[in-house]
Amino acid sequence: MAEIRSTLDIIMEKAKTLTVTDEDKKEFAKKEVQGRVQGLFQKYLDGILSTDQMKREMASFDKDLKSVAEKELLAACLSAMTVEGDNQPFFEMLDRLLGCDIKPILDLIDEFQKQQNVERSKRSVDLIQTLSELGVSGSAVIPNLAADTAWRDFILNMQERFQERLKVLKRV
């Protein structure tokens, strides 16, 4: 009768013929750094790490992988930014940890917020008009933009455009 082999034996036998190239090792190290930076980024946002602690952690990366870590942190900061949200933690990271000029980002946010304010006013007037046509009017009528699907769609679209513009800034 033939010998019965375990799955582990079969895998180990096949693994003998595999080799890990230097390129593979670099890619594994890169993925490890990216995962570590994502974890550090989340700890910073959760208030577990201070800016100084985050700076020390970022400085602890090997010279060869430091640029990978910085690119990952930059990407994490930019992708987490919103037009409406509190972006202060990201500005602090970009400025103090990565030494980035945040003025173009601040200008971009300001541009989008101005556009949003104009659209908010327009949409409010439209909703008041619609409510008036339905017989609901008066000084106490305040449209609820958060419940308006057209407004939510506008905000989602705005956030997508904002992220696209941030990606362009990141390449510069």
N, C-alpha and C positions, 0 to 999 in steps of 0.2 A: 504494500500500500504506500501511496505517495506521502511524503512528509507534509504535515499541516503546518503552515507558517502563520504567524500572527500578522496583523496589519502593520504593526510597528516594525517587524522584521522586513517586510516588503518595502516600506517607506525608507528605512535605513539603507537597504541595499540600493535603492534608486538614488538616494541622496549622495552616495559615494561618488557618483559620476558628475554631480553638480559642483560647479566652482563659483565662487563669488568674486567678481571682478572689482577692480578699484572703483570703477564707475558705479557699480551696484552699492559699494560701501559708502560712497559719497552721497548717493541718493537716499540710502537708509539714514545717514546722519542728518541730511537735510530735512527729511520727514520728521525725525525725532526732534530737531530744533523747532520746526514749525509747530508741532504739538505742544512742546514745552512753552513756547511763547504764547500760544493760545491759552494755555492754563494760567500763565502769569497774568495775562491780560484780564482774564475773568476774575482772578483773585484781586487785582487792582480795582476793577469796577465794583466788586463786592465789598471793598474796604478792608480786605485782609492784608493787602500790601500797601505801604505808603509809597510816595513817589521816590523817596530815597532808597527804599528797599527794592523797588522795581529797577532803579538805576543800577544798583549793585548786582542784581540778578542778570540784567542785560550785559553788564561788564564782565560777567563770569563766563561768557561764551568764548570758545576758542577763537583765535584770530581768524582762522579760515571760515568759521561759521557765523561770525559776528554780522557780516553783511546780510546773510540769510535771515538772521534773527531781526535785524532792523527793518528789512523789507517786509517781513511778516507782521511786525508790530505796526508799521505804517499802514499796511493793507487792512489790518484789523481796526485801527482807529478810523480810517476813512470810511470803511463799510458800515461802521456802527453809527456814524453821524446822521442826524436828521435835521430837517429845516426847522421843525418845531421843538425839538427836544433840548435837553441840557447837554451841550457839547463841551462843557468846561473840562471834564476829566480828559477828553481826547486832546484838547488844546494844550493842556499841561504836559501830556505825554509827548505830543509832537514838538513842543517848544523845549522842554527841559530834558527829555530823554533822547530825542532824535535830532534836536537842533534845527528843526524845520522852521521856515518862515510861514507863520500862520495867517499873515495879512491877506493873501489871495483867498484863503478859505473863508475868513471873516467877511471879505467883500462878497464872495459868492453867496454866503448865507444871507447877508443883508439884501442882496439883489432878489433872492428867492422870497424872503420875508416881505419885501415891498410888493412883489407881484402877488403874493398870497393875500396881503391886506386889501389890495385893489379888488381881487376876485372875491374875497369874503364880503366886501361891501356890495358888490354887484349881486352876488348870490342872495344876500340878505334882502335886498330890495326886491329881487325876483320872487322870493318866498313870501314876503309881505304882500306883494301883488297877488300871488296865487291864493293866499289865505283870504285876502279881501274879496276876491271873486267868489270864494266859497262862503262868504258872509261872516268871516271872522276878521274883525278889525278893532282898532283902538290903540291907545297909548301903551297898554300892558302887553300887547302882542309882540313877542320876541321870537324870531325864528330859531329853531334848534338845528344848527348846521350839522352837529354830530349825528343827527338822525337822518340827514338828507343823503341819499345814495349818490346823487350827482356831486355833492361836495366831497364825499369820501373818495369817489373815483378821481376827482380832481387832485386831492391830496396824495393819493397813491401815485398818480401820474407825475405829480410834481416831485415826489421823493425819488422816483425812477430817474427823472431828468437830472435831479440834483446829484445822484450817485454817478451818473454818466459824466457830468461835468467834473466831479471830484476825480474820477479816473483819468480824465484829461490832465488835470492839475498834477496828479501823481506822476505822470510820465514826463512832465516838464522839469 
